[in-house]
Protein backbone atom coordinates (compact mmCIF):
# COMPACT_ATOMS: atom_id res chain seq x y z
CA UNK A 1 0.00 0.00 0.00
CA UNK A 2 1.12 3.55 -0.74
CA UNK A 3 0.64 6.71 1.28
CA UNK A 4 0.69 9.99 -0.64
CA UNK A 5 1.22 13.32 1.09
CA UNK A 6 0.45 16.64 -0.60
CA UNK A 7 1.56 19.67 1.42
CA UNK A 8 0.14 23.01 0.31
CA UNK A 9 0.63 26.51 1.65
CA UNK A 10 -1.77 26.07 4.57
CA UNK A 11 -3.34 22.63 4.26
CA UNK A 12 -2.16 19.11 3.54
CA UNK A 13 -3.77 15.97 2.14
CA UNK A 14 -3.05 12.33 2.84
CA UNK A 15 -4.34 9.49 0.71
CA UNK A 16 -3.99 5.71 0.85
CA UNK A 17 -3.76 3.68 -2.35
CA UNK A 18 -3.90 -0.05 -2.85
CA UNK A 19 -4.11 -0.09 -6.64
CA UNK A 20 -7.09 2.25 -6.20
CA UNK A 21 -7.76 5.21 -3.92
CA UNK A 22 -9.02 4.02 -0.55
CA UNK A 23 -9.11 7.05 1.74
CA UNK A 24 -8.36 10.80 1.63
CA UNK A 25 -8.07 13.30 4.45
CA UNK A 26 -7.58 17.07 4.30
CA UNK A 27 -6.11 18.86 7.35
CA UNK A 28 -3.96 21.79 8.45
CA UNK A 29 -0.31 21.29 7.50
CA UNK A 30 0.94 21.61 11.07
CA UNK A 31 -0.78 18.31 11.97
CA UNK A 32 1.06 16.10 9.47
CA UNK A 33 2.67 13.79 12.04
CA UNK A 34 -0.58 13.20 13.94
CA UNK A 35 -2.41 12.26 10.76
CA UNK A 36 0.33 9.97 9.46
CA UNK A 37 0.20 8.08 12.77
CA UNK A 38 -3.57 7.76 12.44
CA UNK A 39 -3.28 6.42 8.89
CA UNK A 40 -0.62 3.89 9.85
CA UNK A 41 -2.83 2.57 12.64
CA UNK A 42 -5.77 2.20 10.24
CA UNK A 43 -3.65 0.72 7.43
CA UNK A 44 -0.63 -1.13 8.86
CA UNK A 45 0.15 -2.53 5.38
CA UNK A 46 1.36 0.87 4.14
CA UNK A 47 4.96 0.48 2.96
CA UNK A 48 5.71 3.48 0.76
CA UNK A 49 5.40 7.23 1.28
CA UNK A 50 5.66 9.82 -1.50
CA UNK A 51 5.69 13.51 -0.58
CA UNK A 52 4.85 16.57 -2.65
CA UNK A 53 5.45 19.90 -0.90
CA UNK A 54 5.23 23.47 -2.15
CA UNK A 55 6.60 25.01 1.05
CA UNK A 56 10.19 25.38 2.25
CA UNK A 57 10.18 23.20 5.33
CA UNK A 58 12.48 20.48 6.58
CA UNK A 59 10.60 17.20 6.52
CA UNK A 60 11.87 14.00 8.09
CA UNK A 61 10.01 10.70 8.22
CA UNK A 62 12.81 8.51 9.60
CA UNK A 63 10.78 7.82 12.73
CA UNK A 64 8.25 5.84 10.69
CA UNK A 65 8.70 2.30 9.49
CA UNK A 66 8.27 3.04 5.79
CA UNK A 67 10.08 0.77 3.38
CA UNK A 68 10.58 3.67 0.94
CA UNK A 69 10.18 7.45 1.14
CA UNK A 70 10.38 9.64 -1.95
CA UNK A 71 10.22 13.45 -2.17
CA UNK A 72 9.04 14.82 -5.51
CA UNK A 73 11.70 17.11 -6.97
CA UNK A 74 13.38 18.05 -10.25
CA UNK A 75 15.28 14.74 -10.06
CA UNK A 76 12.09 12.64 -9.83
CA UNK A 77 11.61 10.21 -12.71
CA UNK A 78 8.62 11.37 -14.74
CA UNK A 79 6.49 9.75 -17.47
CA UNK A 80 6.58 12.73 -19.86
CA UNK A 81 9.10 14.83 -21.79
CA UNK A 82 9.71 18.00 -19.79
CA UNK A 83 10.34 21.00 -22.08
CA UNK A 84 9.97 23.60 -19.31
CA UNK A 85 12.88 26.03 -19.58
CA UNK A 86 13.56 26.35 -15.84
CA UNK A 87 13.04 22.81 -14.61
CA UNK A 88 14.44 23.52 -11.13
CA UNK A 89 11.68 26.09 -10.52
CA UNK A 90 8.80 23.89 -11.67
CA UNK A 91 6.49 23.26 -8.74
CA UNK A 92 6.35 19.73 -7.38
CA UNK A 93 2.56 19.89 -7.46
CA UNK A 94 2.64 20.66 -11.18
CA UNK A 95 4.97 17.71 -11.78
CA UNK A 96 2.47 15.38 -10.09
CA UNK A 97 -0.49 16.82 -12.00
CA UNK A 98 1.16 16.47 -15.39
CA UNK A 99 2.33 12.95 -14.50
CA UNK A 100 -1.25 11.93 -13.82
CA UNK A 101 -2.39 13.40 -17.12
CA UNK A 102 0.39 11.53 -18.91
CA UNK A 103 -0.62 8.21 -17.34
CA UNK A 104 -4.40 8.60 -17.58
CA UNK A 105 -4.76 10.43 -20.89
CA UNK A 106 -1.88 9.16 -23.00
CA UNK A 107 -1.76 10.40 -26.61
CA UNK A 108 -4.16 13.23 -25.86
CA UNK A 109 -3.91 17.00 -25.56
CA UNK A 110 -4.63 17.78 -21.91
CA UNK A 111 -5.01 21.05 -20.01
CA UNK A 112 -4.87 20.65 -16.21
CA UNK A 113 -6.30 23.52 -14.17
CA UNK A 114 -5.54 23.45 -10.44
CA UNK A 115 -7.69 25.99 -8.58
CA UNK A 116 -6.28 26.44 -5.09
CA UNK A 117 -4.27 29.19 -3.39
CA UNK A 118 -3.06 29.92 -6.91
CA UNK A 119 -4.62 28.83 -10.18
CA UNK A 120 -2.15 26.90 -12.32
CA UNK A 121 -2.61 25.91 -15.94
CA UNK A 122 -0.47 23.07 -17.29
CA UNK A 123 -0.56 21.66 -20.81
CA UNK A 124 0.73 18.34 -22.12
CA UNK A 125 0.28 17.50 -25.79
CA UNK A 126 -0.62 14.27 -27.56
CA UNK A 127 3.09 13.55 -28.06
CA UNK A 128 3.55 13.46 -24.27
CA UNK A 129 5.47 16.76 -24.25
CA UNK A 130 5.04 19.27 -21.43
CA UNK A 131 5.63 22.90 -22.34
CA UNK A 132 4.44 24.74 -19.23
CA UNK A 133 1.38 26.89 -18.69
CA UNK A 134 0.39 29.79 -16.48
CA UNK A 135 0.02 30.85 -12.84
CA UNK A 136 -2.47 33.38 -11.50
CA UNK A 137 -3.90 34.33 -8.08
CA UNK A 138 -6.49 31.96 -6.69
CA UNK A 139 -9.99 33.01 -5.74
CA UNK A 140 -9.36 33.58 -2.02
CA UNK A 141 -6.10 35.37 -2.77
CA UNK A 142 -8.05 37.83 -4.92
CA UNK A 143 -10.55 38.50 -2.15
CA UNK A 144 -7.74 39.05 0.37
CA UNK A 145 -5.72 41.31 -1.91
CA UNK A 146 -8.67 43.66 -2.47
CA UNK A 147 -8.96 44.04 1.29
CA UNK A 148 -5.23 44.28 2.07
CA UNK A 149 -4.19 46.64 -0.70
CA UNK A 150 -7.07 49.13 -0.47
CA UNK A 151 -8.27 51.38 2.32
CA UNK A 152 -12.01 50.80 2.20
CA UNK A 153 -12.83 47.48 0.57
CA UNK A 154 -14.01 44.78 3.01
CA UNK A 155 -12.76 41.21 3.17
CA UNK A 156 -15.36 39.15 1.35
CA UNK A 157 -15.91 35.44 0.78
CA UNK A 158 -17.50 33.61 -2.17
CA UNK A 159 -21.19 32.76 -1.99
CA UNK A 160 -23.33 30.24 -3.87
CA UNK A 161 -25.20 32.91 -5.76
CA UNK A 162 -24.72 34.11 -9.32
CA UNK A 163 -24.10 37.86 -9.36
CA UNK A 164 -23.32 39.85 -12.49
CA UNK A 165 -24.06 43.42 -11.44
CA UNK A 166 -23.34 44.03 -7.77
CA UNK A 167 -25.78 46.46 -6.19
CA UNK A 168 -23.48 47.09 -3.22
CA UNK A 169 -19.75 46.95 -2.53
CA UNK A 170 -19.71 43.39 -1.22
CA UNK A 171 -21.71 42.02 -4.16
CA UNK A 172 -19.53 43.99 -6.57
CA UNK A 173 -16.41 42.34 -5.13
CA UNK A 174 -18.03 38.91 -5.30
CA UNK A 175 -19.03 39.51 -8.92
CA UNK A 176 -15.60 40.81 -9.88
CA UNK A 177 -13.64 38.00 -8.27
CA UNK A 178 -15.81 34.99 -9.11
CA UNK A 179 -16.70 36.07 -12.63
CA UNK A 180 -13.11 37.17 -13.20
CA UNK A 181 -11.89 33.68 -12.31
CA UNK A 182 -14.59 32.02 -14.45
CA UNK A 183 -13.88 34.23 -17.47
CA UNK A 184 -10.14 33.63 -17.05
CA UNK A 185 -10.54 29.85 -16.96
CA UNK A 186 -12.94 29.82 -19.92
CA UNK A 187 -10.58 32.12 -21.82
CA UNK A 188 -7.62 29.80 -21.31
CA UNK A 189 -9.71 26.80 -22.37
CA UNK A 190 -10.86 28.65 -25.51
CA UNK A 191 -7.27 29.55 -26.42
CA UNK A 192 -6.00 26.00 -26.06
CA UNK A 193 -9.06 24.53 -27.78
CA UNK A 194 -8.54 26.78 -30.81
CA UNK A 195 -4.97 25.51 -31.19
CA UNK A 196 -5.22 21.85 -30.17
CA UNK A 197 -7.85 19.38 -31.35
CA UNK A 198 -9.90 17.26 -28.96
CA UNK A 199 -8.63 19.01 -25.85
CA UNK A 200 -9.28 17.23 -22.54
CA UNK A 201 -9.68 19.65 -19.63
CA UNK A 202 -9.16 18.60 -16.01
CA UNK A 203 -10.23 20.88 -13.16
CA UNK A 204 -8.82 20.06 -9.73
CA UNK A 205 -7.86 21.78 -6.47
CA UNK A 206 -9.76 23.05 -3.45
CA UNK A 207 -12.05 25.37 -5.42
CA UNK A 208 -12.77 22.91 -8.24
CA UNK A 209 -16.23 21.85 -7.02
CA UNK A 210 -17.32 25.47 -6.55
CA UNK A 211 -16.04 26.55 -9.96
CA UNK A 212 -17.11 23.50 -11.97
CA UNK A 213 -20.78 24.29 -11.34
CA UNK A 214 -20.30 27.72 -12.94
CA UNK A 215 -18.25 26.82 -15.99
CA UNK A 216 -20.14 26.53 -19.26
CA UNK A 217 -17.42 24.41 -20.90
CA UNK A 218 -17.14 20.62 -20.70
CA UNK A 219 -14.52 19.60 -18.12
CA UNK A 220 -13.62 16.70 -15.84
CA UNK A 221 -13.60 17.79 -12.20
CA UNK A 222 -11.43 15.66 -9.91
CA UNK A 223 -10.20 16.96 -6.56
CA UNK A 224 -7.85 14.00 -6.13
CA UNK A 225 -6.02 14.34 -9.44
CA UNK A 226 -2.74 15.39 -7.80
CA UNK A 227 -2.89 12.57 -5.25
CA UNK A 228 -3.47 10.09 -8.07
CA UNK A 229 -0.45 11.58 -9.84
CA UNK A 230 1.69 10.98 -6.77
CA UNK A 231 0.58 7.36 -6.66
CA UNK A 232 1.52 7.06 -10.34
CA UNK A 233 5.01 8.38 -9.53
CA UNK A 234 5.49 5.61 -6.96
CA UNK A 235 5.60 3.16 -9.87
CA UNK A 236 8.54 5.02 -11.41
CA UNK A 237 10.48 6.07 -8.33
CA UNK A 238 9.94 3.48 -5.61
CA UNK A 239 10.81 -0.18 -5.76
CA UNK A 240 7.69 -1.93 -4.45
Secondary structure, DSSP 8 states (H G I E B T S, - for coil): -EEEEEE-SSEEEEEEESSSEEEEEEEEGGGHHHHHHHHHHH-TT--EEEEEE-S------TTS--SEEEE--TTS--SSEE--S-GGGS-HHHHHHHHHHHHHTTTS-EEEEEESSEEEEEEE-TTSEEEEEEEEE-HHHHHHHHHHTSSS-------SS--SS-SSHHHHHHHHHHHHHHHHHHHHHHHHHHHSTT-EEEEESTTHHHHHTT--S--EE-TTHHHHHHHHHHHHHS--
